[in-house]
């Protein structure tokens, strides 16, 4: 990664500019990313490991994280898994590892995109901008039902809230919109393309499958044998509700 040809200084970012947290144990990478992203108009904060990142997250809000996998102590995979239980902030995973198994593991941990080193700064900037566009709240599709019930769960369609008996189940923004799409036509298949258009990072079957599996872990007793969020062979997925 080089920053040749970039201006030595950048204007201060706007107050409403997206705030990026860069988490990487390589000081040179942190400095290069910080300088380049500021030149692109972002506000930037850096952390050298997961522990420092947690401390920054306690005191500041971030719009997106750039996260390295290979760090001393807690890995980027483990940190992403923890972050997903606490925040919906998008994650771009930045790493020297490019094996397919690592990309799948990152998606399963809840990351939004994956960029292997070495990389061009322009590609990083474009990917960040794309992720942030997709992360913008989207209007909920019109709900046919006020609420639907399946097993011990009630989903409030308009508000996008899922309850297990009286307990609110935490959903990410993507999971919420996917549930709203599935709830519009309960029992009927919803295509992967429709689910991708509802906030997924790409029209990618593997990505949709990973997100569905994460949602199943929240609503199924046995995600491997789903009762409610079922696969519609050759069509997509359906939500089976109580009649």
Secondary structure, DSSP 8 states (H G I E B T S, - for coil): ---TT--S------TTS-EEEEE-S-HHHHHHHHHHHHHTT-EEEEESSHHHHHHHHHH---SEEEEES--SSS-HHHHHHHHHHH---EEEEEES---HHHHHHHHHHT-SEEEESS--HHHHHHHHHHHHHHHS-------SSSEEEETTEEEETTTTEEEETTEEE---HHHHHHHHHHHHTTTS-B-HHHHHTTT-SSS-HHHHHHHHHHHHHHH-SSGGG-SSEEEETTTEEEE----
